[in-house]
Amino acid sequence: MSEPVPVIATPRLDLVPLPLDFLEAVLEGDVARGEAILGHRLPPAWSGSVARTLRRRAAQLRRDPTQAQWLLRAPVLRDAGLVVGHVGFHGPPDRKGMVEVGYSVLPEYRRRGFAREAVESLLDWAGRVHGITLFRASVAPRNEPSLRLVRSLGFAQTGVRWDEDDGEELVFELVRTSGTGPGGRMVPNGAIDPFVARMPRASGPERGDGRG
């Protein structure tokens, strides 16, 4: 049996891990059961906006429940007990020790800094708890809010790739000092990686579609 996955607390949000039974309930259309499992309210538009991501992450958890700490989390607005989007990594670290972050905030909760708060706290957690220093984010070329976010966090573009679902994506990477917190030193990795530029995407669609 997998160990419980802790909640990551940010100044305004709780990044609550989404267990397999929750994902299955929501995918089956039983939002009330999903809310009961999670202990928080889901906005009406939430489940439809992330259905493809939920299916992918549910399949990963069925194959390997120990991946739970790396996968999908719900950013819950603490004062309201309300889910405002989703955030998480696409999976555990790859052979280079890198993880790819994805995020999205529902339209009615954007422009309040929630995406930045969630992503920065998730990166901090990965560095502090697991010693991760290399991060990736993939962003559609016309997604200006997400481009501004990743660049403001210190990500530097390392390539371009084509996603079969979402089309062209700009690939960004970030090297952080292990355990770096908000405002700490962040060193962008500016080298072009030809492998990244050619690489097809196999992970879920939430990467780089985040809007803050």
N, C-alpha and C positions, 0 to 999 in steps of 0.2 A: 504494500500500500504506500502511496506517495506521501511525503511529508506535507503538512499544511503550508500553503504559500502565504507569506505575510502581506498585509496591506502596506503600501508605500504612502506615507502622509506628506502632503505638500502644504504650503500656507493656507490654501483654500479648498484643496481637493483631497480625497482619498482615492488612490489608484487601486481599485479592488479587483483581484484576480477573478476571471470568469471560468468556473469549473465546467466540466463536460456536461453534467446534468442540466445546468443552466442553458448552455448552448443548445442542447437537444430540445429542451422545452420551448425555447424561443423559435427554433427552426421548425418545430411542429405547430407553431402558431399559438401556443399556450403562454401568452405573455404574463398572465396572472401567476402561473406557477413559476415562471422565470423570476418575477419580482419577489415572490416568496422565498425562493432559493437565495437570491442575491441580497434581499433585505433592503432594497432601494427601489425607487420608482423609475420606470422607463418612459421617456417621452413617446408619443404615438409614432413618430417617424423613425425612431431609432432602429428597430429591428429590420425594417425594410432597407434602410441605408447601408447596413453592414451584413446582409444575408450571405453574400459570397464569401466575405472574410470569415464569418462564423462557420460556414461549412468547411472551409479549409482548415481552420484551427481545430474544429471538432475531430476531423480526420487525423490530424497530428496527435491529438490527445489520446485517441483510441489506439494508435500505434505505440505511443510512448507517453504514458501519464507523467513521467518525470520531467517532461518539457514544460509543465504548467507554469513554472515561475518565469519562463521566458516569453510566454505567449500573451494572449489578449487580456487587457485590463479595462475596466470601466472607470473613467474619471468621474467621481461622484462629487457634486457640489455639496460640501459638508453641511452647510447651514440649511440646505433644502432637502437633502437626501435624494437628489435627482441626478441621474446619469446624463452627462452632457456630450458624450462622444465615445471614442475608444482610443487606446494607445497600447503599444506593446512592441516586442521584437518579433521577427518572423520565425525565429527558432533559436536554439542554443548556439553558442559560438561555433563558427566554422573552423576549418583546419588552420587558419591564420589567427584564430582567437577573436574574430570580428563578429559583431552582431548588427543586424539591420533594423532600424526603427521605423515604425509606421504609426500614423496618428490621424485623427479626424475629429473635428468639433462640429456639432450640429449648427446650422446657419443662425438660429436665434441666439446662440451663445458665443458667437464669434466676436472678435474685436475687443475682447476683455482680457487677453493674455493667458487664457486657459491652456491653449496648445503649448505655448512656450513653458509654462509652469509644469505641465505634465511631462513633456519630453525631457526637459532639463533634469527633473527629479528622477526620471527613469534612468537616464545616463549616469547620474550621480550614484544611484543604487547599484548599477552594474559595475561601476568602478570600485565603489567602496566594499561591496560584499563579495564580488567575484574577480576583482582585479582586471576588468575589461578596460582596455585603453583605445581600441580601434572600433569605430562606429561607421555605419553607412546609412544613407538616406537616398531614396530615389524620388524625383519630383518631375511632374509633367512640365514642359517648357513654358506653358502659359499660366501655370499656377503661381501667380506673383506673390500672394500671401505666404505660401509655403516656401517659395524661394527666398523671400526676405527672412523667414524664420530660420531656415537652416544656415543661411549665411551669417545671420546675427549670432548664432551659436558657435561659429567658427568652422563650419563645414566648408570644404573647398571642392570644386568640381574635379572629378578624376576621369570622367568618361561619359559616354552616351550609350544607351542600349534600347532595344525594341521589346516591348511587352506585348504578348499576343492578345491581351484583353484591353490594355490601356494605351497602346501605341508607344511613341517615343518618350523616353525618360532621361533626364539628366541625373547622373550618378555623382553623389557627393560623399566624401569621407572626412572623418575627423579623428585626430590622434589627441587623446587627453592624457594628462598626467594622472596616474592611478589615484583614485580617491578624490579627484578635484571636485570641489563644491561650486555652487553658484558664485560667479565672479572670479573663480580661480583661473589659473593659466591654462589656456587651450591652444594647442599647436596644430593648425590645419596641415593635412597631408596634401601637398600640391602636385605630387608626381602623377603623371598620366599612366594609367594601368591599361595596356592594350587588351588584356584578358577581360577586364570589366567592360571595356568599350564594345566588345563583341558578344558578351555573355547574354544568353537568353534568361528571362526571369521565370522562376518556378514557384515563387512564394505568393502570398496573398496580396490583394489589391490596395490595401490601405496605405502602403508606403508612399510617402510623398504626396498624398492627397489631403494632408492635414491643413486645416485652415484655423488660424488662431484668432 
